[in-house]
């Protein structure tokens, strides 16, 4: 698999950058799209964007994207998806969609991702002039679920077969598409997270009845009526109806991930899980709990998993992780004097945790990085430390410690 570049940020000479250094951008961030999230409820905008000749569509089959190759997504035009989506899927208002709801009919899932107003992404190949709506300008991008299912299975299969005839495939060999160019990886991550959330939430969490996707895939509602069976009928009661809470929005699960430096700053704490390849280690991580700050979560997770006690915590950067819906909040932390002892009795998640000298970590960052399902890179010496690739925020956190970022002087 090719090693993709990380997102490139615009040059910045602000006072904050001069004081704290350049902002760090991680893989799956740095989207080239202007999301225009406030226009997802504007039917006029969605209809015009969907129908415009410059509109480009990313197709997803079972959460895997349509690709040209391991590095680039493939985008198609409206004519390629109309058999599944219809010619005007945003014609109805949310109120009308609710009145016409039929739980026996599979609705096409169409996600509005944003517009490329900087001309940074490949087009749909039609050569059309960019879309313009009021003061907003650029090529619109949508994602469409073409997973064969329900009453849409035949239409979805037809689209898939036609794409195969054009030599296009879905990324079955790389389900996480970790080799994509950075801007397209961010776009894929957005589409995957939204699609996965919609697929996971077909039923109302309060009453258990089927929900309906609205707002171009970014909201689900629990309709009060249903036309299943051919006649309009009232659905069972739901306590949320008629209230502001009669909605469901996509979830994001905050997760802390941290590179922990020793008291003297000469070593890094790393751990490994049983399922990982031999000699493969990474930084510690865990979910943020309710009522807990980022700093408190870092200290708790490090102690629970390794027994090490941490003092100062500094937030380094963050990474959207759409598998399925995490936001990795990266931090650099430092052990407290007398708190470096390792024991794994609290939480059996880790098979091993060790302090690694900075030089050994630096060597592994240069010669021993790979994805979990990949072989060690060329030049790797058997038995040496192996680490996650640069597309993982863990890699960037270890690099930060090795390069001296965020490691304060001895306490």
Rosetta blueprint (number, residue, H / E / L):
1 X L
2 X L
3 X L
4 X L
5 X L
6 X L
7 X L
8 X L
9 X L
10 X L
11 X L
12 X L
13 X L
14 X L
15 X H
16 X H
17 X H
18 X H
19 X H
20 X H
21 X L
22 X L
23 X L
24 X L
25 X L
26 X L
27 X L
28 X L
29 X L
30 X L
31 X L
32 X L
33 X L
34 X E
35 X L
36 X L
37 X H
38 X H
39 X H
40 X L
41 X L
42 X L
43 X H
44 X H
45 X H
46 X H
47 X H
48 X H
49 X H
50 X H
51 X H
52 X L
53 X L
54 X L
55 X L
56 X E
57 X E
58 X E
59 X E
60 X E
61 X E
62 X L
63 X L
64 X E
65 X E
66 X E
67 X E
68 X L
69 X L
70 X L
71 X L
72 X L
73 X E
74 X L
75 X L
76 X E
77 X L
78 X H
79 X H
80 X H
81 X H
82 X H
83 X H
84 X H
85 X H
86 X L
87 X L
88 X L
89 X L
90 X L
91 X L
92 X L
93 X L
94 X H
95 X H
96 X H
97 X H
98 X H
99 X H
100 X L
101 X L
102 X L
103 X L
104 X L
105 X L
106 X L
107 X L
108 X L
109 X L
110 X E
111 X E
112 X E
113 X E
114 X E
115 X E
116 X E
117 X L
118 X L
119 X L
120 X L
121 X L
122 X L
123 X L
124 X L
125 X L
126 X L
127 X L
128 X L
129 X L
130 X L
131 X E
132 X E
133 X E
134 X L
135 X L
136 X E
137 X E
138 X E
139 X E
140 X E
141 X E
142 X E
143 X E
144 X E
145 X E
146 X L
147 X L
148 X L
149 X L
150 X H
151 X H
152 X H
153 X H
154 X H
155 X H
156 X H
157 X H
158 X H
159 X H
160 X H
161 X H
162 X H
163 X H
164 X H
165 X H
166 X L
167 X L
168 X L
169 X E
170 X E
171 X L
172 X H
173 X H
174 X H
175 X L
176 X L
177 X L
178 X L
179 X L
180 X L
181 X L
182 X H
183 X H
184 X H
185 X H
186 X H
187 X H
188 X H
189 X H
190 X H
191 X H
192 X H
193 X H
194 X H
195 X H
196 X H
197 X H
198 X H
199 X H
200 X H
201 X L
202 X L
203 X E
204 X L
205 X L
206 X L
207 X L
208 X L
209 X L
210 X E
211 X L
212 X E
213 X E
214 X E
215 X H
216 X H
217 X H
218 X L
219 X E
220 X E
221 X E
222 X L
223 X L
224 X L
225 X E
226 X E
227 X L
228 X L
229 X L
230 X L
231 X L
232 X L
233 X E
234 X E
235 X L
236 X L
237 X L
238 X L
239 X L
240 X L
241 X L
242 X L
243 X L
244 X L
245 X L
246 X L
247 X L
248 X E
249 X L
250 X L
251 X L
252 X L
253 X E
254 X E
255 X E
256 X E
257 X E
258 X E
259 X E
260 X E
261 X E
262 X L
263 X L
264 X L
265 X L
266 X L
267 X E
268 X E
269 X E
270 X E
271 X E
272 X E
273 X L
274 X L
275 X L
276 X L
277 X L
278 X L
279 X L
280 X E
281 X L
282 X E
283 X L
284 X E
285 X E
286 X E
287 X E
288 X L
289 X L
290 X L
291 X L
292 X L
293 X L
294 X H
295 X H
296 X H
297 X H
298 X H
299 X H
300 X H
301 X H
302 X H
303 X H
304 X H
305 X H
306 X H
307 X L
308 X L
309 X L
310 X E
311 X E
312 X E
313 X E
314 X E
315 X E
316 X E
317 X E
318 X E
319 X E
320 X E
321 X E
322 X L
323 X L
324 X L
325 X L
326 X E
327 X E
328 X E
329 X E
330 X E
331 X E
332 X E
333 X E
334 X E
335 X E
336 X L
337 X L
338 X L
339 X L
340 X L
341 X L
342 X L
343 X L
344 X L
345 X L
346 X L
347 X L
348 X L
349 X L
350 X L
351 X L
352 X E
353 X E
354 X E
355 X E
356 X E
357 X E
358 X H
359 X H
360 X H
361 X H
362 X H
363 X H
364 X H
365 X H
366 X H
367 X H
368 X L
369 X E
370 X L
371 X L
372 X L
373 X L
374 X L
375 X L
376 X L
377 X L
378 X L
379 X L
380 X L
381 X L
382 X L
383 X L
384 X L
385 X L
386 X E
387 X E
388 X L
389 X L
390 X L
391 X L
392 X L
393 X H
394 X H
395 X H
396 X H
397 X H
398 X H
399 X H
400 X H
401 X H
402 X H
403 X L
404 X L
405 X L
406 X L
407 X L
408 X L
409 X L
410 X L
411 X L
